[in-house]
Amino acid sequence: MLRRRRLLPFILAGISLFLLTLILSASSRRSAVPAYASAADALWPQFNEEGTVIDGLLEMDYSHAEHGYVICRTAIPTANRLKMRVVYEGMQLTYDLDNGGKAEIFPLQLGSGYYEFDLYENVDGSKYAAAGQIGLEAALVSETAAFLVPNQYVYYTSESPSVLKSDEISSGSQSEIYQAVCDFMASEFTYDFVRAQTISPGELPEVDTCFEMKTGICQDLASVMVSMLRVQGIPSRLMIGYADGYYHAWTQSIVDGEEKFFDSTAAINALNAADYATERYY
């Protein structure tokens, strides 16, 4: 069920929300069967014009929410920076949203439940103004669904070199595939110390660039590994937090029902940490 609230006076907002909830509840029931042409569509999200709702500058395709993701874009391109806050049961995650209208994939990584997407536009200096709000009641097919598709932080396509290489080296059981990917990460990559010193705050992992250059920082390396595992049907998370007090990224996967930890940075001898603390994951 999708719910939308406009930034109107209190009484009008209540009336609008009531009417829109009725309309979108019916729409959600009609589209309960996923509109996938094939199983590959679940792995390669595409923006569905017919499954969208708009509030202010925020446009959302929620038609595949049961598979752990939504696709968002700005309904009207703007020269101003856009920030999106996602709220789930008191938890908050903050993302950038492309201001030119590019569609981006956002995970419903916290599981089934109610998500609120609040868009803000930078209007003056460091000041942001509310620019749209959409609420989504998500019922996922699996609590690990979000970890089998690309998203803004772990972005890859069917043509990404990491995806093609994953197909090349993967065979056998999930455990055998997982080990092959671990061995590949440990033997083929180096740590990019220059990028570590020059990366801008909030810069996203670069899956394709890291794979092609065979070097990257912790978040790049972890994202490459996650992409290689997800396309083989192994749920995998990009973990972000702290390793012995240093800001860091690593990988956690579910292999044959068992949780697996792997730190690509440590595997290439660029880190030796004992204490990991998770802040968020994608």
C-alpha positions in Angstrom: 0.0 0.0 0.0 1.3 3.4 -1.0 0.5 6.6 0.9 1.3 10.1 0.0 1.1 13.3 2.0 1.2 16.9 0.6 2.6 19.8 2.4 -0.8 21.6 2.8 -2.7 23.1 5.7 -3.7 20.4 8.3 -7.3 19.9 7.4 -6.7 19.7 3.6 -3.7 17.4 4.1 -5.9 15.0 6.1 -8.6 14.9 3.4 -6.1 14.5 0.6 -4.3 11.7 2.5 -7.6 9.8 3.1 -8.7 10.0 -0.5 -5.2 9.1 -1.9 -4.8 6.2 0.4 -8.1 4.7 -0.9 -7.0 5.2 -4.5 -3.5 3.8 -4.1 -4.6 0.9 -1.9 -6.8 -0.3 -4.8 -3.9 0.3 -7.2 -1.6 -1.8 -5.1 -4.1 -4.6 -5.0 -4.5 -4.6 -8.7 -0.7 -4.8 -9.3 0.0 -7.4 -6.6 1.3 -9.8 -9.3 4.8 -8.6 -10.3 4.9 -7.2 -13.9 8.0 -9.1 -14.8 8.4 -10.3 -18.4 11.0 -12.8 -17.2 12.9 -13.8 -14.1 15.8 -11.6 -15.3 13.7 -8.5 -14.8 13.8 -9.1 -11.0 17.6 -8.7 -11.2 17.7 -5.8 -13.6 15.3 -3.1 -12.4 13.7 -0.9 -15.0 11.7 2.2 -14.4 8.0 1.5 -14.9 6.0 4.6 -15.9 2.7 2.9 -15.1 3.8 2.1 -11.5 4.7 5.6 -10.4 3.4 8.2 -8.0 4.5 11.8 -7.7 4.5 14.2 -4.8 6.2 17.6 -5.3 9.6 16.9 -7.0 9.7 13.3 -6.0 8.6 10.6 -8.4 8.7 6.9 -7.3 8.2 3.6 -9.2 7.0 1.3 -6.4 5.8 -1.5 -8.7 8.5 -4.0 -7.7 8.7 -3.1 -4.0 8.1 -6.7 -3.1 11.5 -7.5 -4.5 13.2 -5.1 -2.1 13.6 -1.9 -4.1 12.0 1.2 -5.4 13.2 3.5 -8.2 13.1 7.2 -7.7 13.8 10.3 -9.7 13.0 14.0 -9.6 9.8 14.7 -11.5 11.1 18.2 -12.5 14.9 18.6 -13.0 16.4 21.3 -10.9 19.8 23.0 -10.5 19.6 22.6 -6.8 21.0 19.7 -4.8 18.5 17.1 -3.7 18.7 15.0 -0.5 16.3 12.1 0.3 15.7 10.8 3.9 14.3 7.4 4.3 12.7 6.6 7.6 11.8 3.1 8.8 10.7 2.4 12.4 12.6 5.4 13.8 15.7 4.6 11.7 16.9 7.1 9.1 19.1 6.8 6.0 20.1 9.7 3.9 20.8 9.6 0.2 21.5 12.0 -2.6 19.1 12.0 -5.5 20.2 13.0 -9.0 18.8 16.5 -9.8 18.6 16.0 -13.5 15.9 13.4 -13.6 18.1 10.2 -13.7 16.2 7.2 -12.2 18.1 5.6 -9.2 17.5 2.4 -7.3 16.9 2.5 -3.6 16.9 -0.6 -1.5 14.2 -1.6 1.1 17.0 -3.2 3.0 15.4 -3.0 6.4 12.7 -5.6 5.5 9.0 -5.5 5.2 7.2 -2.6 6.8 6.4 1.1 6.4 9.0 3.3 4.7 8.7 7.1 4.4 10.7 8.9 1.7 11.2 12.6 2.4 12.8 14.7 -0.4 14.6 18.0 0.4 15.8 20.6 -2.0 18.8 22.8 -1.3 17.3 26.3 -1.6 19.9 28.7 0.0 23.4 28.0 1.3 23.0 25.1 3.7 19.2 25.4 3.9 17.0 22.7 2.6 13.2 22.8 2.0 10.7 19.9 1.9 10.2 19.0 -1.8 8.1 15.8 -1.6 7.0 13.0 0.6 5.9 9.4 -0.3 5.0 6.6 2.1 5.2 3.0 1.2 4.0 -0.1 3.0 6.3 -2.9 1.7 5.6 -6.6 1.9 8.8 -8.3 0.6 8.8 -11.8 -0.9 11.8 -12.4 1.3 13.6 -10.4 3.9 16.8 -10.8 1.8 15.1 -9.7 -1.4 16.9 -6.3 -1.4 20.3 -8.1 -1.4 19.8 -9.7 -4.8 19.4 -6.6 -6.9 21.6 -3.6 -7.7 21.0 -0.3 -5.9 22.5 3.2 -5.7 25.4 2.0 -3.5 26.0 -1.3 -5.3 25.3 -0.4 -8.9 26.0 -2.8 -11.7 24.3 -3.9 -14.9 24.1 -7.1 -17.0 27.1 -5.7 -18.9 29.3 -4.9 -15.9 32.7 -6.6 -16.0 32.2 -7.9 -12.5 28.9 -9.6 -13.6 30.5 -11.2 -16.6 33.5 -12.4 -14.6 31.2 -13.8 -11.9 29.5 -16.0 -14.5 32.9 -17.1 -15.8 34.3 -18.3 -12.4 31.1 -19.5 -10.8 30.0 -23.1 -10.8 28.8 -25.8 -8.3 27.1 -25.1 -5.0 26.6 -21.8 -3.3 29.6 -22.5 -1.0 31.8 -23.2 -4.0 30.7 -20.1 -5.8 31.2 -18.0 -2.7 34.7 -19.4 -2.2 35.6 -18.7 -5.9 34.6 -15.1 -5.5 36.5 -14.7 -2.2 39.6 -16.2 -3.8 39.2 -13.9 -6.8 38.9 -10.8 -4.7 42.0 -11.8 -2.6 44.2 -12.5 -5.5 43.3 -9.9 -8.2 42.9 -6.6 -6.4 45.0 -4.0 -4.7 44.1 -1.1 -2.4 44.0 2.4 -3.9 45.8 4.6 -1.3 45.5 7.7 -3.5 41.7 7.4 -3.8 41.6 6.9 0.0 43.1 10.3 0.5 41.3 12.2 -2.3 37.7 10.8 -2.2 35.0 13.4 -1.5 32.5 13.0 1.4 29.4 11.1 0.3 31.0 9.7 -2.9 29.5 6.4 -3.9 31.4 3.1 -4.6 32.6 2.6 -8.1 31.9 -1.0 -9.0 32.8 -0.9 -12.7 35.9 1.3 -12.4 37.2 -0.7 -9.4 36.9 -3.9 -11.4 38.4 -2.6 -14.6 41.4 -1.1 -12.7 41.6 -3.9 -10.2 42.1 -1.4 -7.4 39.9 0.6 -5.1 39.2 1.6 -1.5 37.2 -0.5 1.0 33.7 0.4 -0.3 34.7 -0.2 -3.9 36.1 -3.6 -3.2 33.2 -4.6 -1.1 30.7 -3.5 -3.7 32.5 -5.4 -6.4 32.2 -8.6 -4.3 28.6 -7.9 -3.5 27.7 -7.5 -7.2 29.4 -10.8 -8.1 27.5 -12.7 -5.5 24.1 -11.2 -6.0 24.0 -12.1 -9.7 24.6 -15.7 -8.6 21.6 -15.7 -6.3 23.6 -15.3 -3.1 22.1 -12.6 -0.9 25.0 -10.2 0.0 25.2 -6.9 1.8 27.6 -4.0 1.6 28.3 -3.2 5.2 29.4 0.2 6.3 30.7 1.0 9.8 33.9 0.9 11.8 36.8 -1.6 12.0 38.9 -1.0 15.0 37.5 2.6 15.1 38.3 3.4 11.4 35.5 4.1 9.0 35.3 1.0 6.8 33.2 -1.2 4.5 33.0 -5.0 4.2 30.7 -7.8 3.0 28.2 -10.1 4.7 26.5 -12.8 2.7 24.1 -15.7 3.3 25.5 -18.9 1.8 23.4 -22.0 2.0 21.5 -20.3 4.9 24.7 -19.4 6.8 25.9 -15.9 7.5 29.4 -15.3 6.0 31.8 -12.4 6.7 34.5 -11.3 4.3 36.7 -8.2 4.2 38.3 -7.7 0.8 40.5 -5.0 2.2 41.9 -7.3 4.8 42.2 -10.1 2.3 44.6 -8.0 0.2 46.6 -7.2 3.4 45.6 -3.5 3.5 44.0 -3.8 6.9 44.3 -5.9 10.0 41.2 -5.3 12.2 39.6 -7.3 15.0 36.5 -5.3 16.0 33.8 -4.5 13.5 30.8 -2.3 14.3 28.0 -1.9 11.7 26.5 1.5 11.1 24.3 0.8 8.0 24.2 -1.5 5.1 22.9 -1.6 1.5 
